[in-house]
Amino acid sequence: MWRIEFSTDKFLPVLPEQCQTNPGAYGFELALWLAQRLVVKSIVTSYPQSEDWGWFIEYTDSDETEIMIGCSSLADEGEGYAKQAIAWSIFLKPYISLRERFKGVTHSEKVQQVGDSIIDLLSAEGISLKLDPE
């Protein structure tokens, strides 16, 4: 799993706190932005979907490699409405079937490719990143 952390005010929530998945769990705007930018790089994802911790998009390539791209804030309730930069986290988690696990498949090459594309997109916006490739 890859993790990218950064701070910015670019993806602050538009809708009120009660519309978020949980208090302080923002990320829809980031996930939507990523989906829109990744498609330009021929990485087509799903629309954003919610989870308790934030939002995610899913990428599946022609080889049926599946990667979850999670987007979440590292914020307290209401912090996203102060019009100041907050901390964000993006993680990439490949889905590896039991059969693939037995064969030693990791999808690390595809995770690297998608992760590099996300890094390029964020860097092009002038966002400084803290990377944690695991």
Protein Blocks (a to p, Z undefined) as FASTA:
>chain_A
ZZdddddfklgcfbdfklpmbehiahklmmmmmmmmmmmnopacddddddfklccddddd
fkopacdddddddddehklmnopacdddddddddddfklmmnopaolmmmmmmmmmmmmm
mmmnopacddddZZ
